[in-house]
Amino acid sequence: MDIKKHIIITGNSTVSWKDAIVKAISEASKTIDYLSEVKILEQRALIDGDRISQYFVDLDLSFVIDVNRKDS
């Protein structure tokens, strides 16, 4: 049986919501092992004049806890 932990993170991009998601997962994977699922909780953006200037996404990331891990 896998035990999973969830964390909520916010990603951002000047390109798109998809880019914000990809960047956030990429950065999280540098410090969190065993990422397994992502759920998009919310998308929002900043508007500058008549254009979107910044895209934001709140993500619920899940990762599997390694029950066999030895503390260093």
C-alpha positions as CSV (number, residue, x, y, z in Angstrom):
1,M,0.0,0.0,0.0
2,D,1.3,3.4,-1.0
3,I,1.1,6.3,1.5
4,K,0.8,9.6,-0.2
5,K,1.4,13.2,1.0
6,H,-0.1,16.3,-0.6
7,I,1.3,19.8,-0.8
8,I,-0.1,22.9,-2.4
9,I,2.2,25.0,-4.5
10,T,1.7,28.0,-6.8
11,G,3.4,28.2,-10.2
12,N,3.6,31.3,-12.4
13,S,4.6,32.1,-16.0
14,T,4.4,35.0,-18.4
15,V,3.6,32.6,-21.3
16,S,0.6,30.4,-20.3
17,W,-1.2,28.4,-17.6
18,K,0.3,25.2,-19.1
19,D,3.8,26.7,-18.9
20,A,3.2,27.7,-15.2
21,I,2.1,24.1,-14.5
22,V,5.1,22.5,-16.2
23,K,7.6,24.9,-14.5
24,A,6.1,24.3,-11.1
25,I,6.2,20.5,-11.4
26,S,9.8,20.7,-12.8
27,E,10.9,22.9,-9.8
28,A,9.1,20.7,-7.2
29,S,10.7,17.6,-8.7
30,K,14.2,19.0,-7.9
31,T,13.5,18.7,-4.1
32,I,10.6,16.2,-3.8
33,D,11.1,12.5,-4.7
34,Y,8.3,10.2,-6.0
35,L,5.9,12.8,-7.4
36,S,2.9,10.9,-8.5
37,E,-0.1,13.1,-9.2
38,V,-1.1,16.7,-9.8
39,K,-4.5,18.3,-9.4
40,I,-5.1,21.8,-10.7
41,L,-7.0,23.7,-8.0
42,E,-7.2,27.2,-9.4
43,Q,-6.0,29.3,-12.4
44,R,-5.8,33.1,-12.3
45,A,-4.0,35.9,-14.1
46,L,-2.9,39.5,-13.9
47,I,-4.0,41.8,-16.6
48,D,-1.9,44.7,-17.9
49,G,-4.0,46.9,-20.2
50,D,-5.7,44.6,-22.6
51,R,-3.3,41.6,-22.2
52,I,-2.5,38.9,-19.6
53,S,0.9,39.7,-18.1
54,Q,1.2,36.8,-15.6
55,Y,-0.4,33.4,-15.3
56,F,-0.8,31.7,-11.9
57,V,-1.8,28.1,-11.0
58,D,-2.4,26.6,-7.6
59,L,-1.5,22.9,-7.7
60,D,-2.1,20.0,-5.3
61,L,0.9,17.8,-5.7
62,S,1.0,14.2,-4.4
63,F,4.0,12.2,-3.7
64,V,4.6,8.7,-2.4
65,I,6.2,8.4,1.0
66,D,9.2,6.0,1.0
67,V,8.4,3.8,4.0
68,N,11.8,2.0,3.6
69,R,13.9,5.2,3.6
70,K,16.7,5.2,6.1
71,D,17.5,8.5,7.9
72,S,21.0,9.8,7.2
